[in-house]
Amino acid sequence: MRSPLFLPILLLPMAMAQAAADLEAVVTTELGEFRFAFAPDKAPRHVEEFIARARKGYYDGSAFHRVVANGIIQGGDPLLKNPKTPRNLWGTGGLNLLPGAYSDMKHERGVVSTVRIPTKPNSDGAQFFVCVSAQPPLDGQFSAFGMVNEGLDVIDRISQAPAGENGFTNTPVRILKVIIEPKKKEPFSDATMDQLRRTVKMNTTLGPIEITLEPDWAPNHVRAFLRLHETGWYQGTVFHRIVKDFVVQGGMGHTRPNRAPHNSDRWVRPLRGEFREDVKHVRGIVSMARGDDPDSATTSFFLMLGPSPHLDGKYTAFGRVTGGLEVLEGFEKEEVEGETPKRTLAILP
């Protein structure tokens, strides 16, 4: 017969893993802040040790001392807390503390992994690196334990710090502090249907429009649209397509000035189609754009300028323009080159 202590002992690591899965690290550097979530199912000990060290201020005042432009950034060496540490010792501290935890987690853009002594497996430690771009040769060779969910632009900037031999930065990029916080809650994730029945105001170059959302038609699309609208994700994006008597389309992240990322990028994901034959694509209807895959809609939406029955049951309508119909008339008067407006027509704060 099993000891009565067996079950709690078995469940303890699972409970700890779940607790870690609900946390994220906030890394504040001289060049900005980024956040990453943990993967305790892939490298539980590494996650546990990182959280414990961060809570004790282990990383505060250290630095990213090695970079590969648009490749990786490496930091967390406690020796770098001392600005007088000789350059030949950079990257030598805080190693040989943990066995490796090699998993099927790929070293994709944003993955956070553990530094080890070169050519010495199972010499993992406190230092870590972040993949700025995918690094397939590192898969199965290093212990990945997290994924950046905000601030990839900061990772990019750090990777472009001037560097010399062996990728050592001319001047280390300081890590001001690392703190552990509960994961940000996804807005509207648990909103009721009544809470989704809202009319939102969207300011545009041509004036404000009001969109009454229809969660009874497409609750998940309404939830996603509200999430991006309320967090300001759509601000700065443009209406990139106008087809007179058909549609005005906008809401793509890469149309922001300089293709700037947004903190709510973490909540952009493909949406399963919510198609209804009884909802007609007539003037004023707001519907979600998609690719060939019926379940590929993400952020881009369109405003109907005229009836288009061929879209019914094939695209997800989720609202209707109920204020600012004169703005639709304004879009129709804009000069276009092909289907592209000749001037910038943006979504404004």
Phi, psi and omega in degrees: 000138180291146174296144177297346178276348188297314184295311178301321180296322180293323185277340184304309179301324180295318179296319179295320180297319180295321178299316180294325180294341180266007182244165171211154179267138176247111185254112179259123182237174176299335184257009179130185186243140169225160181235149172218146177267158183264157177238072184294341177285343181263322183212072187301317182293321179296318178296312181302315182292320180297315181299314181298317180295315181300319181294337178267003179080018184303321186269347183296125180090355175279204187198163164271114187252348183224134181220152166237117186309123181057024181239286178216162168229141184234136180201189177094004178288120181296339179295334182286353175296332177269111183296348180264005179301126180303143183302327183288351177258354179302133177085005182260350184268156174068032180245174175062042183246339186221147170288157179292156176226077185276129186227189178273007179289122184280147178275074180269174177306128178094350181289138178254129185224172188258135176282143173226171177292128180306138178067008179235096176299158178060034176240031181297160181207213185274337180291152181219162173225156179239132179279118176279330174222167182299138180231073184304325181298343182271349181299131179075000181250338182227157187267097178283137183219007180196176180213127178295129178243353173210143172091028177299333177294328177291319176302316179301313183297318180299320182295340182264008176298140180305134184219158180239225185300138179062015179079005178293132181295147174300320175226124180303143175271111189291137168268109184287318177194156172232122177237158179250127182229159169299146177303142174299139179278134181291119182302139176068011182297327180242022178294140177282168179301319179296324179290339178275347180279089185224158170246123183250151178256129178239117179276135179229169177305328183266002180123172182279146171235151176247131182243118175271119184277148185235081182296339177293334176280314190205077186302321183287326176289321176298315180301314182293317180296315179300318181302314182285322180294312186288334178270001178082012182299322184285342183297131181094342175285163186237162169274108190263355185216130173228123173238108187300141183066010181230280185214159163242126185239141178201192174088031177255129187302325184288354178273358173295155176306131181061021179055034187302136175285173179221148182301334180275005174304331182299340183254012176271124179207158179298146181248137175289138181301141175235076189269139179222124178292334185276354177259116188265139178276086179245174183308132178094346178289143177250127185223163185260131177285158178204172174269202180295328179287123181302338182253034185250006178295142177228289186230332187286132182232166177222151178254127183284134176257347180197166181295135181218077185300339180290349177270343184298132179077000181240339177233152187267107173278136184224004179187182179214146176284118181243358177211139181085032179299336177294337177292322176299320177296324177297319177300321182294338182270352182291143176283139181230157172244103192072247176246007184260126177301144181283342176233164183284124177241101192252163168270124189256162175300000000 
